[in-house]
Amino acid sequence: MDSSTISFSSSSPPSPPPPQAARADLDAVSLDRLSRSLDRLLDPTFLNCADAEIVLSAGGGDTGGAIVGVHRCILAARSSFFYNHFSSLPAHANAGEKPQLKLGELVPGGSHIGRDALVAVLGYLYTGRLPPPEAAICLDDVCTHQACRPAIDFVVESTYAASGFQISELVSLFQRRLSDFVMIALAEDILPIILVASTCVLTDLLNQCIRRVATSNLDNHYLEKGLPDDIYAKVKEVCWPDESLSSILDPEHEKRVRNIHKALDSDDVDLVDMLLKESPVTLDDAFAVHYAAAYCEPKVLAELLKRDSANVNLKNCSGYTPLHMACMRREPDIIVSLIEKGASVLETTLDGRDALTICKRLTREKDCNGKLEKGKERSKAYLCIDILQQEIKRKLFILEYQISAEESIATPLLVDNFHMRLINLENRVAFARIFFPAEAKLVMRIAQADSTEEFAGLTSANSSKRKEVDLNETPTMQNKRLRERLDALTKTVELGRRYFPHCSEVLDKFLNEESTDLVFLESGTPEDQQVKRMRFSELREDVRKAFTKDKAASTAISSSTSSSSSLRYDGKVRQGYRKGKLSR
């Protein structure tokens, strides 16, 4: 029997590993334990033993103004940048006072760094490891999260931090990741990569971005607004290497369009009217609504839309409608203004994205799914998504009933269901107008129900409610009229539920229990009428109490919103509001 067989069948314990291997395993375990221990120092729930603080800038994502506690000894020992910085700090007068470092002033591009990216890079200095990028997941369930905007923003912000803190190995790692993004990301999402490549002097990455953007179908105004002048000039050189090619454009037309855009930049819509009268250029020719939705204040777009001379669903050369541009900016007021003017939430871009998808792929999952802190208002991204989701539900609801109405010509059962739905809505709105006429009138005007004809039913008992009968009205015309009334009443009820939830609950309960026709008060014996009138008086009192609750809640929300808005807009620099608005 050979030695190998003896060795295999022996019952003696295995020979110990070489001393070098055991030592290496022990070192690995010790280093891992040390890293895990140091990682706790950046946990805000851990002991508050930090001796310095880094203050994030207001522009650092949704966490602007947040404070991250740090430990000077660890950072100084691990980084020459922090060693030189901390050693040059003056001694504080108060022994317990912690020195604060403003991130926007500490490193180039520091105003763009959010808390998650800062903690990740500091965690590398503490532990030698990078944590998983939990912040790099968008809200779209269909997205693979390989190159959506949150994933790009996280690496971009981390690059600013790694470059500013002079961590060369991390800069190289992040540069490779950004280079991968450039090949697969949407063209408009490459602009933040261009900015970080320019700031951190990543020449190869910058050239790669310029080539990709120059060969895309991005709108020139988008590039001009989102890029520094020198970078935009380089993009134009790649687009038009021969100056003679640019002469194909109509210079006079371009001059007139640019004047309209300058007037919008100055918030002067009256000047826009004058420019339109003096030239053949229209709002659609200048893509003025697109421009206002992307760069101007909400009140400017609202004034522009009052002209009713622009197509709110017009697509620009990139295949974007004004609503798509507003979603890229994530400004709720602008989205609402466009929807009220008929902007379609179902329109898609050239690559198949609708308005909701655009918003979701720009929004981090943690920003909308996280627990809302007490006293903190919802983010603009959350409000935009909520507005779009509600509008999509309304559109799908209307389409469903439009299909039913089309089929109702040939199907008597669907006719009855459709008309019953209308009668129920008419009676519900009629009750609301009895209990709070001023508010109901306002809601009906917003829903444009006051411009549609009341449905009185098809029975002879109700036919007297109609002012006149159009004998020339065809079934198709009748269906269209009834659908318009149904849509308006449906929107009226939806708005009522939103602004008067307590009143809506009372009406729901009443209409489910009692007859939904107003004439029920006058039917039956005198005793029956007396009982019904008593029930109606009880309902009036219940609605009055519910209305008081709704008004109190509305007043609280309005005062909270007003105070937060005044703080948010106080001191805002107009040029900074427009320049680069879509680059973040």
C-alpha positions in Angstrom: 0.0 0.0 0.0 1.5 3.4 -1.1 2.0 6.3 1.2 -0.9 8.3 -0.1 -3.3 5.6 0.8 -1.9 5.4 4.3 -2.2 9.1 4.7 -5.8 9.1 3.5 -6.9 6.2 5.8 -5.1 7.4 8.9 -7.3 8.4 11.9 -4.7 10.8 13.2 -5.6 14.6 13.3 -4.7 16.7 10.3 -1.4 18.5 10.3 -1.6 22.1 11.4 -1.4 24.8 8.7 1.9 26.5 8.1 2.6 29.4 10.5 2.5 32.0 7.7 -1.0 30.9 6.6 -2.4 31.0 10.2 -0.8 34.4 10.7 -2.5 35.7 7.5 -5.9 34.4 8.5 -5.6 36.0 11.9 -4.6 39.3 10.4 -7.6 39.2 8.0 -10.0 38.5 10.9 -8.5 41.3 13.0 -8.6 43.8 10.2 -12.3 42.9 9.4 -13.2 43.3 13.1 -11.4 46.6 13.2 -13.2 47.9 10.1 -16.6 46.9 11.5 -15.8 48.7 14.7 -14.7 51.9 13.1 -17.7 51.8 10.8 -19.9 52.5 13.8 -18.3 55.9 14.3 -20.2 57.3 11.3 -23.5 55.9 12.6 -25.6 58.9 13.9 -27.2 56.7 16.5 -23.9 55.7 18.0 -22.3 57.6 20.9 -21.9 61.3 20.1 -18.2 61.4 20.6 -17.2 63.2 17.4 -14.8 66.1 17.9 -15.5 68.0 14.6 -18.4 68.5 12.2 -18.8 68.7 8.4 -21.7 70.9 7.3 -23.3 70.0 3.9 -24.2 72.8 1.6 -27.8 73.7 0.8 -27.3 72.3 -2.7 -26.2 68.9 -1.5 -29.3 67.0 -2.5 -32.3 66.7 -0.2 -29.9 66.7 2.9 -28.7 70.2 2.4 -27.6 71.8 5.7 -27.2 68.4 7.4 -24.2 67.8 9.8 -21.9 64.8 9.8 -19.8 64.3 12.9 -16.2 63.2 12.3 -13.1 62.3 14.3 -10.1 64.4 13.6 -7.5 62.0 14.8 -8.6 59.2 12.6 -9.0 61.4 9.5 -5.7 63.1 10.1 -3.9 59.7 10.5 -5.5 58.3 7.3 -5.4 61.4 5.0 -2.7 64.0 4.4 -5.5 66.4 3.2 -7.3 66.3 6.6 -4.0 66.3 8.5 -2.9 69.6 6.8 -6.4 71.1 7.2 -6.9 70.2 10.8 -3.4 71.2 11.8 -4.0 74.7 10.4 -7.3 75.3 12.3 -7.1 78.0 15.0 -7.7 76.9 18.6 -11.3 77.4 19.8 -12.1 79.7 22.7 -14.6 77.3 24.2 -13.2 73.9 25.2 -16.3 72.0 24.3 -16.8 73.7 21.0 -16.5 71.5 17.9 -14.9 73.0 14.8 -17.2 73.0 11.8 -16.0 72.5 8.2 -18.3 73.8 5.5 -18.2 71.2 2.7 -19.0 73.8 0.0 -15.8 75.7 0.9 -13.7 72.7 1.8 -13.4 71.1 -1.6 -14.1 72.0 -5.2 -17.7 70.8 -6.1 -18.4 70.4 -2.4 -21.8 72.1 -2.8 -23.0 69.1 -4.9 -22.1 66.4 -2.3 -25.0 64.8 -0.5 -24.8 63.0 2.9 -24.8 59.5 1.5 -21.8 60.1 -0.7 -19.9 61.9 2.0 -20.5 59.2 4.5 -19.4 56.5 2.0 -16.1 58.3 1.2 -15.4 59.0 4.9 -16.3 55.4 5.7 -13.5 54.4 3.3 -11.0 56.6 5.2 -12.2 55.0 8.5 -12.4 51.4 7.5 -10.7 50.9 4.1 -14.0 49.6 2.6 -16.7 51.2 0.5 -20.3 50.5 1.8 -22.9 49.3 -0.7 -24.6 52.2 -2.5 -28.1 52.0 -1.0 -28.9 55.5 -2.2 -28.4 54.6 -5.8 -31.8 53.1 -6.4 -34.6 55.0 -8.2 -38.3 54.6 -7.6 -39.1 52.9 -10.9 -39.7 49.2 -10.4 -39.0 48.4 -14.0 -35.5 50.1 -14.0 -32.4 47.9 -13.6 -30.7 50.7 -11.7 -27.5 50.3 -13.7 -27.5 53.9 -15.0 -30.6 55.7 -13.6 -30.1 59.2 -12.3 -29.7 58.2 -8.6 -27.0 55.7 -9.4 -25.2 58.4 -11.5 -25.6 61.1 -8.9 -24.2 58.9 -6.1 -21.0 58.2 -8.0 -20.7 61.8 -9.2 -21.0 63.1 -5.6 -18.6 60.5 -4.4 -16.1 61.6 -7.1 -16.3 65.2 -5.9 -15.6 64.0 -2.4 -12.8 61.6 -3.3 -11.1 64.1 -5.5 -11.4 66.9 -3.0 -10.0 64.7 -0.2 -7.2 63.6 -2.5 -8.0 59.9 -2.4 -6.4 58.9 -5.7 -7.4 55.2 -5.6 -11.1 56.1 -5.2 -11.0 58.7 -7.9 -9.7 56.1 -10.3 -12.4 53.6 -9.3 -15.2 56.2 -9.6 -13.8 57.4 -13.0 -14.1 53.9 -14.4 -17.7 53.6 -13.1 -18.6 57.0 -14.7 -17.1 55.9 -18.0 -19.3 52.9 -18.0 -22.3 55.2 -17.3 -21.5 57.4 -20.3 -21.9 54.4 -22.7 -25.4 53.3 -21.4 -27.0 56.3 -19.7 -29.6 58.7 -21.2 -27.9 61.7 -22.9 -29.4 64.2 -20.5 -28.1 62.3 -17.5 -24.5 62.7 -18.7 -24.4 66.4 -17.9 -23.6 65.9 -14.2 -20.8 63.6 -15.3 -19.5 66.4 -17.5 -19.5 68.8 -14.6 -17.6 66.5 -12.2 -15.1 65.6 -14.9 -14.4 69.3 -15.6 -14.2 70.2 -11.9 -12.0 67.3 -11.0 -9.8 67.5 -14.2 -10.7 64.1 -15.5 -9.7 64.8 -19.1 -10.3 61.4 -20.7 -13.7 61.2 -19.1 -14.6 64.7 -20.1 -13.7 64.1 -23.8 -15.8 60.9 -23.7 -18.8 62.8 -22.4 -18.4 65.6 -24.9 -18.4 63.1 -27.8 -21.5 61.3 -26.5 -23.5 64.5 -25.9 -22.4 66.0 -29.2 -23.8 63.1 -31.2 -27.1 62.9 -29.3 -30.4 64.7 -30.1 -30.3 66.9 -27.0 -31.8 70.3 -27.4 -29.2 73.1 -27.8 -30.9 75.3 -25.2 -30.7 72.4 -22.7 -26.9 72.1 -23.3 -26.3 75.8 -23.2 -28.2 76.2 -19.9 -26.7 73.1 -18.3 -23.1 73.4 -19.2 -20.3 76.0 -18.6 -19.6 78.2 -21.5 -16.2 76.6 -22.3 -17.6 73.1 -22.3 -20.6 74.1 -24.4 -18.2 75.6 -26.9 -16.3 72.3 -27.1 -19.6 70.5 -27.7 -20.4 72.8 -30.6 -17.0 72.3 -32.1 -17.7 68.5 -32.2 -21.2 69.1 -33.6 -20.1 71.6 -36.2 -16.4 71.3 -36.9 -16.8 73.4 -40.0 -18.4 76.8 -39.3 -19.9 76.8 -42.8 -22.3 74.0 -41.7 -23.9 76.3 -39.1 -24.9 78.7 -41.9 -27.7 76.3 -42.9 -29.7 77.6 -39.9 -31.8 80.7 -40.4 -29.9 83.4 -38.4 -32.9 85.8 -38.3 -35.2 83.1 -37.0 -32.7 82.1 -34.4 -32.3 85.7 -33.3 -36.1 86.1 -32.8 -36.4 82.9 -30.9 -33.5 83.9 -28.6 -35.2 87.3 -28.0 -38.3 85.5 -26.8 -36.3 83.3 -24.5 -34.5 86.4 -23.1 -37.9 88.0 -22.4 -38.9 84.8 -20.5 -35.7 84.9 -18.6 -36.7 88.4 -17.5 -40.2 87.3 -16.5 -41.6 89.7 -19.0 -44.5 87.9 -20.7 -45.8 91.2 -22.1 -42.6 91.6 -24.0 -43.1 88.1 -25.4 -46.5 89.3 -26.7 -44.8 92.3 -28.4 -42.1 90.1 -30.0 -44.7 87.7 -31.3 -46.7 90.6 -32.9 -43.6 92.0 -34.6 -42.5 88.7 -36.2 -44.0 85.6 -37.8 -42.5 83.4 -35.1 -45.1 81.7 -32.9 -44.8 80.3 -29.4 -44.6 76.8 -30.9 -41.9 77.9 -33.3 -39.8 79.1 -30.4 -40.7 76.1 -28.1 -41.5 78.8 -25.6 -43.6 76.6 -23.3 -40.8 74.0 -23.3 -38.4 76.8 -22.3 -40.6 78.2 -19.6 -41.3 74.8 -18.2 -37.6 74.0 -18.0 -36.1 77.3 -16.8 -38.6 79.9 -15.7 -40.5 80.5 -12.5 -44.0 78.8 -12.2 -45.8 82.2 -12.4 -44.1 83.0 -15.8 -45.3 79.7 -17.3 -48.8 80.3 -15.9 -49.0 83.7 -17.5 -47.7 82.2 -20.8 -50.4 79.5 -20.8 -53.1 82.1 -20.4 -52.4 83.1 -24.0 -54.0 79.8 -25.2 -51.9 80.0 -28.4 -49.5 77.2 -27.8 -49.7 73.4 -28.1 -49.0 72.0 -24.7 -48.4 68.5 -26.1 -45.9 69.7 -28.8 -42.7 67.7 -28.9 -39.3 69.3 -29.4 -36.4 67.9 -31.4 -35.5 65.6 -28.5 -39.0 64.2 -28.5 -40.0 65.9 -25.2 -43.2 67.7 -24.4 -43.3 70.6 -22.0 -44.6 68.2 -19.3 -41.6 66.0 -19.9 -39.3 69.0 -19.3 -41.2 69.9 -16.1 -40.8 66.4 -14.9 -37.0 66.5 -15.5 -37.1 69.7 -13.3 -39.5 68.2 -10.8 -41.5 71.4 -10.1 -45.0 70.5 -8.9 -46.5 74.0 -9.6 -45.4 73.8 -13.3 -46.7 70.2 -13.7 -50.1 71.2 -12.3 -50.3 74.3 -14.6 -49.6 72.1 -17.7 -52.0 69.4 -16.7 -54.8 71.9 -16.2 -54.1 73.2 -19.7 -54.5 69.8 -21.2 -51.0 68.4 -21.1 -51.2 64.6 -21.6 -49.5 62.4 -18.9 -49.7 59.5 -21.4 -47.4 61.1 -24.0 -44.1 59.3 -24.3 -40.6 60.2 -25.4 -38.8 58.6 -28.3 -37.5 55.9 -26.0 -40.9 55.2 -24.6 -40.8 57.0 -21.2 -43.9 58.9 -20.0 -44.0 61.7 -17.5 -44.3 59.5 -14.5 -41.4 57.3 -15.6 -39.2 60.3 -16.0 -40.0 61.5 -12.5 -39.5 58.1 -10.9 -36.1 57.5 -12.6 -34.9 60.8 -11.3 -36.0 60.1 -7.7 -34.3 58.0 -5.1 -36.4 55.3 -3.6 -35.4 56.3 0.0 -36.6 59.8 -0.5 -40.2 58.7 -1.1 -40.5 55.4 0.7 -38.8 56.5 3.9 -40.7 57.5 7.0 -41.7 61.2 7.0 -40.3 63.0 10.0 -42.7 65.0 12.1 -43.0 68.6 11.0 -41.2 68.0 7.7 -43.0 68.5 4.4 -43.0 66.1 1.5 -40.2 66.6 -1.1 -41.1 68.2 -4.4 -40.2 64.8 -6.1 -42.9 63.1 -4.0 -45.5 65.7 -4.8 -44.7 65.5 -8.6 -45.1 61.7 -8.5 -48.4 61.9 -6.6 -49.8 64.5 -9.0 -49.0 62.4 -12.0 -50.3 59.2 -10.5 -53.6 60.9 -9.7 -53.9 62.3 -13.2 -53.2 58.9 -14.7 -55.9 57.3 -12.6 -58.3 60.0 -13.7 -57.4 59.5 -17.4 -57.8 55.8 -17.2 -61.1 56.2 -15.4 -62.4 58.5 -18.2 -61.2 56.2 -20.9 -63.0 53.3 -19.3 -66.3 55.1 -19.3 -65.7 56.4 -22.8 -65.4 52.8 -24.0 -68.6 52.0 -22.1 -70.4 54.9 -23.7 -69.3 53.9 -27.2 -70.7 50.5 -26.6 -73.9 51.8 -24.9 -75.4 52.6 -28.3 -75.8 48.9 -29.0 -76.1 47.6 -25.5 -79.2 48.6 -23.4 -77.7 47.3 -20.2 -74.7 49.5 -20.6 -77.0 52.4 -21.4 -78.7 52.0 -18.0 -75.5 51.6 -16.1 -74.0 54.7 -17.8 -77.1 56.8 -17.1 -77.4 55.6 -13.5 -73.8 56.6 -12.9 -74.6 60.1 -14.2 -77.7 60.4 -12.1 -75.8 59.4 -9.0 -73.1 61.9 -9.7 -75.7 64.7 -10.4 -77.5 64.0 -7.1 -74.3 63.9 -5.1 -73.1 67.2 -6.5 -76.6 68.7 -5.9 -76.4 67.7 -2.2 -72.9 69.3 -2.0 -74.3 72.5 -3.5 -77.0 72.6 -0.9 -74.7 72.2 2.1 -71.8 74.4 1.0 -72.7 76.3 -2.2 -69.7 78.6 -2.4 -67.1 75.8 -2.1 -69.1 73.5 -4.4 -69.3 76.2 -7.0 -65.6 76.8 -6.9 -64.8 73.1 -7.2 -67.2 72.8 -10.1 -65.5 75.7 -11.9 -62.1 74.1 -11.4 -63.4 70.8 -12.8 -65.1 72.8 -15.6 -68.5 71.2 -14.7 -70.2 74.5 -14.8 -69.6 74.6 -18.6 -71.4 71.3 -19.2 -75.1 70.6 -19.4 -76.9 69.0 -16.5 -78.1 65.5 -17.0 -81.8 65.2 -16.0 -82.4 61.6 -16.9 -84.4 60.0 -19.7 -87.7 59.4 -17.9 -90.8 61.6 -18.6 -90.8 62.7 -14.9 -87.4 64.3 -15.2 -87.7 65.6 -18.8 -89.1 68.9 -17.6 -85.7 69.8 -16.1 -84.2 70.2 -19.6 -84.5 73.7 -20.9 -84.9 72.5 -24.5 -84.5 69.4 -26.6 -82.3 69.5 -29.6 -84.1 67.4 -32.2 -81.1 67.4 -34.5 -78.8 65.8 -31.9 -77.5 62.4 -33.1 -76.7 59.5 -30.8 -73.0 60.2 -31.3 -73.5 63.9 -30.3 -75.5 62.8 -27.3 -72.8 60.4 -26.2 -70.2 63.1 -26.5 -72.3 65.5 -24.4 -73.0 63.0 -21.7 -69.3 61.8 -21.6 -68.2 65.4 -21.1 -70.7 65.8 -18.2 -69.6 62.5 -16.7 -65.9 63.5 -16.8 -66.6 66.9 -15.3 -68.7 65.5 -12.5 -66.2 62.8 -11.8 -63.4 65.3 -11.4 -65.7 67.5 -9.2 -66.2 64.6 -6.8 -62.5 63.7 -6.8 -61.6 67.3 -5.9 -64.3 67.3 -3.2 -62.8 64.1 -1.7 -59.3 65.7 -1.8 -60.2 69.0 -0.2 -63.2 67.9 2.0 -62.5 64.3 3.0 -64.7 64.4 6.1 -67.7 65.9 4.2 -67.3 63.2 1.5 -67.4 60.5 4.1 -70.7 61.8 5.5 -72.2 62.0 2.0 -71.0 58.5 1.1 -72.7 57.1 4.1 -75.9 59.0 3.5 -76.1 58.2 -0.2 -75.5 54.5 0.4 -78.3 54.3 3.0 -81.0 56.6 1.5 -82.5 57.5 -1.8 -80.1 59.5 -3.9 -82.8 61.7 -5.6 -83.6 65.1 -4.2 -87.3 64.7 -4.8 -87.4 61.9 -2.2 -88.2 64.7 0.4 -91.5 65.4 -1.3 -92.7 61.8 -1.9 -94.7 59.6 0.4 -97.3 60.4 3.1 -97.0 63.4 5.3 -95.7 61.2 8.1 -93.0 59.8 5.7 -92.1 63.3 4.6 -91.7 64.4 8.2 -89.4 61.5 9.0 -87.3 62.2 5.8 -87.0 65.9 6.7 -85.8 65.0 10.2 -83.2 62.7 8.6 -82.2 65.5 6.2 -81.7 67.9 9.2 -79.5 65.4 10.9 -77.5 65.0 7.7 -77.1 68.8 7.5 -75.7 68.9 11.0 -73.3 66.0 10.3 -72.0 67.8 7.2 -71.6 71.0 9.1 -69.4 69.3 11.7 -67.4 67.6 9.0 -67.0 70.8 7.1 -65.6 72.5 10.2 -63.0 69.7 10.5 -62.0 70.0 6.8 -61.7 73.8 7.0 -59.5 73.5 10.2 -57.2 71.0 8.5 -57.0 73.1 5.3 -56.1 76.2 7.4 -53.3 74.3 9.2 -51.9 73.0 6.0 -52.0 76.4 4.3 -50.2 78.1 7.2 -47.5 75.4 7.2 -47.0 75.6 3.5 -46.9 79.4 3.5 -44.3 79.6 6.2 -42.1 77.0 4.5 -42.5 78.6 1.1 -41.4 82.0 2.4 -38.3 80.5 3.9 -37.5 78.4 0.8 -37.8 81.3 -1.6 -36.3 84.0 0.6 -33.0 85.2 -0.8 -33.0 83.1 -3.9 -30.6 84.3 -6.6 -32.6 84.5 -9.9 -29.7 83.6 -12.2 -28.8 80.5 -10.1 -32.4 79.5 -10.3 -32.2 79.1 -14.0 -28.6 78.3 -14.9 -28.0 74.6 -14.6 -31.5 73.8 -13.3 -31.7 70.6 -15.2 -28.1 69.5 -14.6 -28.9 68.3 -11.1 
